[in-house]
Amino acid sequence: MKTKSIPKGKAVVAYWNKKQFEKVISQFCIDDYHEYFCFMMIWFYFMTGVRVGEALALK
């Protein structure tokens, strides 16, 4: 009686499209190791659709 029901509305989730992804990827300087690692992680997340928490669990 004290708890409320779960709302039935749909959540709106913003996704990147290909143009937005390319804009972000072009900002990395892949000559630096740390920047290259960040580049690869963003690429991995986008191409596989894996969430950050799921990717960290792979470690």
C-alpha positions as CSV (number, residue, x, y, z in Angstrom):
1,M,0.0,0.0,0.0
2,K,2.9,2.4,0.7
3,T,4.8,1.7,-2.6
4,K,3.8,3.3,-5.8
5,S,3.5,1.5,-9.1
6,I,6.2,1.6,-11.7
7,P,5.5,4.2,-14.4
8,K,4.5,2.8,-17.7
9,G,6.0,5.6,-19.9
10,K,8.8,4.9,-22.3
11,A,12.2,6.3,-21.6
12,V,13.7,8.6,-24.3
13,V,17.4,7.6,-25.0
14,A,19.6,9.8,-27.2
15,Y,21.8,7.9,-29.6
16,W,24.6,9.1,-31.8
17,N,24.2,8.9,-35.5
18,K,27.1,8.2,-37.9
19,K,27.9,12.0,-38.4
20,Q,28.0,12.7,-34.7
21,F,30.2,9.6,-34.1
22,E,32.7,10.7,-36.9
23,K,32.8,14.2,-35.4
24,V,33.8,12.8,-32.0
25,I,36.3,10.4,-33.4
26,S,38.0,13.1,-35.4
27,Q,38.9,15.0,-32.2
28,F,41.3,12.3,-31.0
29,C,45.1,12.6,-31.6
30,I,46.1,9.0,-32.0
31,D,49.8,9.7,-31.7
32,D,49.5,9.8,-27.9
33,Y,48.9,6.4,-26.2
34,H,46.2,7.6,-23.9
35,E,44.3,9.4,-26.7
36,Y,44.6,6.2,-28.9
37,F,43.2,4.1,-26.0
38,C,40.3,6.5,-25.6
39,F,39.7,6.4,-29.4
40,M,39.7,2.6,-29.4
41,M,37.3,2.4,-26.5
42,I,34.8,4.9,-28.0
43,W,35.1,3.0,-31.3
44,F,34.4,-0.3,-29.5
45,Y,31.4,1.1,-27.6
46,F,29.9,2.5,-30.8
47,M,30.5,-0.5,-33.1
48,T,29.4,-3.2,-30.6
49,G,26.6,-1.3,-28.8
50,V,28.0,-2.4,-25.5
51,R,27.5,-0.2,-22.5
52,V,30.4,1.2,-20.4
53,G,29.7,-1.0,-17.4
54,E,29.5,-4.1,-19.6
55,A,32.8,-3.2,-21.3
56,L,34.5,-2.7,-18.0
57,A,33.3,-6.1,-16.8
58,L,35.2,-7.7,-19.8
59,K,38.5,-6.7,-18.1
